[in-house]
Amino acid sequence: MEWSIIIMIGAVVALFVLAIILRRTKGKRGEKKVAALLVRLPEKEYRVINDLLIQSGGHSTQIDHVVISVYGIFVIETKYYQGWIYGGENSEYWTQNIYGNKYLFRNPLWQNQGHVKTVARLVGDLSNVPIYNIVAFSHQATIKVDRSLPVMYWRNIVPYIKCHEEVHLTEVQADEIYNTLLSVNVNDKVARKQHLASVKHNQERRNTAVANGKCPRCGGNLVMRDGRYGRFYGCSNYPKCKYILK
């Protein structure tokens, strides 16, 4: 009996590990597909960096894609998900619905906003340069979020970038930003594994905070509120902190 339980637990753990590996593999495939789309941007006008890993102050940030041009900087988070995608701008988690089965994942706009801030810090003195936060899903997903948000399908990324035609940088400045980002890119395999471990740790920390009734963003208490679309938990420090847990 004991051996059967051990075997059963081992099988469950193996399936869990396999699911994580498959999700990561699928995510990498999605990044490659988007990288192939970004090649369509005119090389003379746009500089593209894929899979950028930046380490600073003991923290690491992995950015799927960055496009630099005289029209601004575009920071892109790629999602290779299926099913219906629901979420709000200030929600901690979004929902993936596949045939009635619902799965939560962290708000990708928040996730990518952290990437935007990292790029902005590296840009430094060029504080007036617009940095666009873009979250893009594969055509296998059906996006059910507010259309005013910068959330789109992969096929819309290039047209979205091209629609920005106001010049904010000189060619020299765009090249400087491109070279700066390339210079801080970390290619070491060990460092990249450590980054993945750090991401997992941060997710566990956020989950623990929420389980204890605390806001994972600022540490305030989570309190029940009545909203336009029903009841939800929000941070007690609102409006300074707009965290929402639905």
Number of C-alpha atoms within 10 A of each C-alpha: 6 7 8 9 10 11 12 12 12 12 12 12 12 12 12 12 12 12 12 12 12 12 14 13 12 15 17 17 13 21 21 16 15 25 18 10 15 24 13 10 16 10 11 8 12 23 21 17 18 17 17 17 20 23 16 9 5 5 9 19 20 22 23 24 20 25 20 23 24 21 22 21 28 22 21 26 24 25 21 20 21 16 18 18 20 17 22 17 17 16 19 25 20 23 19 23 18 14 8 9 9 13 12 14 11 14 18 23 24 16 15 23 19 16 22 21 13 18 22 18 12 13 20 11 9 14 10 12 17 14 21 18 23 24 22 23 24 19 15 12 18 18 21 14 17 12 9 6 13 15 22 19 17 20 15 13 21 15 10 13 20 12 9 11 10 9 12 17 19 12 14 10 16 21 17 14 20 21 13 14 19 14 10 14 16 17 12 9 9 9 15 18 10 12 19 13 11 15 14 11 12 12 13 11 13 15 15 13 18 17 11 11 16 20 27 22 14 14 15 18 18 22 16 15 13 10 9 6 6 8 11 15 19 25 25 20 16 11 9 9 16 17 23 21 17 15
